[in-house]
Amino acid sequence: MLPRIALARLVGRTGVTFGASTSSYCTSTSDHSFATIKPKKINYERIGIVGVPFDKGQRKKGVGLGPKAIREAGLIDHIQEISPKLNIKDYGDIQYEALNFQGRKVGNMKKLEHVASCSRNLSHQVTEVLDDDRLCITLGGDHAIAIGSIDGHLHHSKDVAVIWVDAHADLNTNSTSPSGNIHGMPVALLARELCDYWPYIPGMDWQEPIISIKNLAYIGLRSVDPYERAIIEKFGINAFGMREVEKYGIREVMRMALERIDPNGERSLHVSYDIDSLDVLEAPSTGTSVRGGLTLREGIYIMEEAYGTGRLAAVDLVEVNPAIGTPEDVRRTVEAAIHLLVAACGHSRKGDIADTLDLIQK
């Protein structure tokens, strides 16, 4: 754990620079190898969908209804419209039974027994989808589910780069979180450089902090806690806030993000997309909205560019909450989620031309 005096010095520093390109390492006890492994080409004609109706990572009810709302709005039909050649399999929703910790607790980690149990089952499911040679689409649920989805990706492809699209950094530990809600902690749980910042966590023995924080880039940040800012600066995390999006434009931000987390174009790519990264006018039905976010057009561009790498293997779409707002708010938010997901599956705003070319050639 970071000593209190050291933390005070970090938080007291000024001039935090988002978009930094350097990173530091700490010693990890993980046995995983981090040698660069060139991933095989993703088979974009095969897509797997996993629902995670999970709401225990935060306090607002309704976010567990997100997967159902997105499916019922026609997600699979919209993806299928890209090409009749697509093979889409819905694996259903993650089921779990909360662990019994028998009195063992970790301070300031609410509903840990639920997060640990659900995340473990999701990890196994994501690995299965990827092993089945499919692009994995995970529908949340709150952002705590990324613990399981990214862990599952790491069990399939040991060398993974992550683009975390979010208004928030989700980088708190149990000792720094203002709320104790675990949906604000997944990046800190996954990053191996932060392994020493945690106590022993019962129920999480299956999960190791094995992804290097230098292989992660934030896009869309605009609500970051002081501790999170300190960690971003200390480790030189690639963090592109809304100021950087406005300064450079989304095209350049996406180029810089990919260049920094995967400079050789060799890592399997995971996009973890919180719908609250979009401006509240674009996606009002979410639990932690912050004004001044991405436009839907910018959000779609992020997904298009990730798909265009040929290495996008997994996507999370989280924090759609159909219990918040008017029916029109819910419709707008769910439609935004579907626009993002079909872009991640290869839909082109120029038009999907593969089958049209076949007709012309005939």
N, C-alpha and C positions, 0 to 999 in steps of 0.2 A: 504494500500500500504506500502511496506517495506520502511522505512526511508532511504534517500540517504546515510547517514553516516553508517547505519547498513549494507546496501548493499555493500558499499565500503569495510567494514571490512570483509564481507563474501568473496567477490571476491579476496581480498588480501591474504586470507589464503592459505596455501600450504598443500600438502599431501592429496588431495582428494582421497578417497578410494572407488573404485568401488567394488561392491559385499557386501556392508554393509548390516547388517541384522536388524538394529533397525530403528524405525520411530517415529515421533512426531505427535501430534494432535493439531489442533486449533479449536476454537469454531465455529460451523456451525449453520446457521439458518435453515437448512433443517429439515423437519418434518419426513423424512424417518427413518424407524427402521433399525438398523444395527445388530440386533441379528442374530446369525448364523442360517441359514436355509439350511438344507441338500437338495440339488437339487434332483429331480427325475432323474432316469437313462435316459440318452439321447437315443432316438430312432434313431440309425444310419442307419436304413433302409429307413428313410424319410429325404430327403435333399431339401432345398429351396435355390434358387439362386436369388440374387437381383443385378441389375446393377445400378451403379451410375456414369454416364458419366459427371463428374463434374471436372472443371478445374479452378475455381475461387479462390481457396485457394493459388494459386501461379501464376507466371507470364508466364510460358512457355505453348504455345499452343500444343495440341495433347494428353495430358494425359486423356482428356475426351473420347478419342477413345479406351482406354484400354479395357473396358468391351466388346465392339464389337469385337476387335481383339482376345480376349481370347475365346469368344463364337465361332467365326468363325474358330478358330483352333481346334475345336472339344471338348471343355471342357465337355459337357454333355455326349458325346459318351465315352470319356475316363473314366469318373466317372462310367458310366453304366457298363463298362467292369469289374469293381470290382465284381459285382454280378447282375444277371438279376432280383434279388429280390428287388433291390433298387427302390424306388419311388422318382423320381426327378421332381421337379416342378420349372420352371423358371417364376418368378413373373414379369419379364420385367424390364424396367428402371424406376428409380425415375423421376417424373416430378414435376416441381414447378414453381411458379411465384415469382419473387423477391419482397420482401416487399418494400413498400414506406415509408421511415423513415421520410418524411416530414421535411427534414432539420436537423434531429437529427443525430449526428455523434459521433463516438468514434475515437479518434486520433490513427493513426498507426494500423488500422485494415482494410485492403483493401478488398473491395467487401463483406463487412459484410452482406449487405442485401441479397446477394446470399447464403452465407454460412448459415445464420440463417434459411432461407426458405427451402433450400435443406435438411439441417440437421434435421429439424423438421419432414418433410415428411418421411425421411429415418428412423427416430426413430420409427414412427408409423408402418412402413413396417416391420422392424426387429422384433418388438414385435409381429406383426401378424404372421410372419413365425415361431417364437418360440412357440407362442400359438397354432399353427397348428401342434405342436409336430414334428418339423423338425430341423435338423442341418442347421444353416443359414450361407450361403456363400455370402459375399458382395464383389462385384467387383468394384474397383475404376478405374478411378478418383484419385484425389490427397488425401493426408492423412488427410485433414480437414474433410473428411467424417466420420472419426472415432468418431467425436463428436456425430453424430446421431446414428451410429451403436451401440456404447457402451451405450448410453443413452437408446436406445431401448431394449438392453439386460437387463439393470438395471430395466426397467419397467416390465420385465418378471420374472427375478430372482434377488431379492433384494441383494443377497450376491454374488458378482462377483469378480473373480481374473483375472487379465489381464497380458498377456505376450506381450510386445511391442518389436517387432523385427525390428530394424532400425539402420541405420548408425547415425541417429540424435536423439536427445532427445525430440524434439517437445515440449519443456517445457517453452518457452518464453511467456511473457505477452505482452500486447500492449505497455507497457512502456519500455520493454527491447529488443524487437525484432529489429534486424538490418534492416529488410526489410519491416515489416508490413504484410507479407504474413501469412495468418491464418493457412496454413498447418504446420507451425512451432509452433503452440500454442495449439493443442487439448488436450495434457495431462494436461497442466496448467488450461484449462477450465473445465476439468472433475474432477480434484482432489479437495476434500473438504478442505484439509489443506491449499490450496492456494486461498480459496474463498475471503479472505480479500485483495488479491493482485490486484483485478480488480475494475474498476469503474462500474457504472451501464451500462449494454450493451443492447441497444434497440433491440427488436426482438428476444431476447434470454430468455424471461421470462419463457418459457416452460422448459428450461434446468437448472437443478441445479447441482452444483459440489458435487455429492453425493458419489463418490467412494473414499475410503481411499487410499492414495498414498502408504501405506504399503502393499496393495493388488496388487501392480503392480511391474513387473520386466522387466528391459530392457535386451535385448541380441543383441550384434553386434555393440554397440556404438563405433564410432571412429571420430566423428566430432561434438564436444559439445562446445557451446558458454560459455564464462566465467560465465555469470549469471546462466546458466543451471547447470554448475559444482557446483556453490555455493549452489543452491537449492538441488541438489543431496546430498551434504554433510550435509547441515543443517537438512534435514529431514531423512537422512539415507536411501535413496531410494535404493532398490535392483537393482544395475546397473552392468551388466556384459559386459564390453567392449571387443574388440577383443583381448586385452592383456590377459584377463581372459580366453577367449576361447582357446588361445594358451597355456596358463599355465596349465589349468585343463583339457582341452578337452571338446567337446560339450556334451558328455554324462554326465559328472560331473556338468557342468554349468546348464544343463537342470534339473538335479536332485536337485541342490541347489535352483534354481529359483522356482520350484514347491513346495519345502519344505518350503520356506520362505513366499510365497504368499498364500499358502493353506496348512498349516502344518497338519491339520486334514483330508485333503482330502474330504472337504465338500462343497467347493464353485463351482459354475458354472464357466466354464473357457472360456475366450475370447482371441483369438490370433489375434493381429493386426499386419499384416506383410507388411512392406514396401519392395518392390523388391530391393531397393538400399541397403538393408542390405547385399545382395550378392555382391561379388566382381564384379567390372565393367567388367571383362572378362567373367563372367557368365551371367550378365544381363546388357548389355551396353545401352539399350534403356530406360533410365530413366533420369529424369531432374536434380537430385542432386547426381550424382554418386561420390563415394569416393573409391579410391584404397585401397586394403588391407582388403577386407571384407570376409564374410562367403563363403565357397564353397557351391555349390548346394547340395552336399552330406550332409553337416552340416545343411543346411536349411531344407532338407527333414527329417532329424532326429528330428529336433524340432517339425515338424508337426506330425510325427509318435508318438512321446512321448506324445504330447498333446492329440492326439486321444486315445492313450493307457490308459489315465487316466479314460476313460469312462465318463468324465464330460465336454468334449469340446462341447460347444453349439453354438459358433459363431466364424467365421473367416473373417477378412478383408484381401483382397489382393489388394494393392494400388500401384500407381505411375509407372505403365507400360505405356510408352509413345511411341506409334508406329510412331510418327513424328520425332523421334530422331534416327539417325544412318542409316546404310545401310539396305536393305532388309534382309540380313543375321543377322545383329544385332537384328532386330525386331523379326525374327524367333527364335533366340536363347533366347531372353528375354521372349517371349510369351510361348515357350516350358518350360522354367524354372518355370514360373507361374503355368502352368498346372501340372507339376511334384509336386509342393508344394501343390496344391489344392487336387489332387487325394490322396496324402499322408494324408491330413487332413480328407479325407472321408473314410479312412480305407484301402487304397491299401498297400499291403505288398510287399517289395522287395524280400521276400522269395517266393512269389507267393500267389495268392488269392485262398485258398484251399476249401472254404466252399462247393461250388457246385461240385468240384472234389470229395470230400468225399462222397457226395450223389451218384455219379456215381459208385464209388468203392463199396459202400455198396450194390448197386443193383446187 
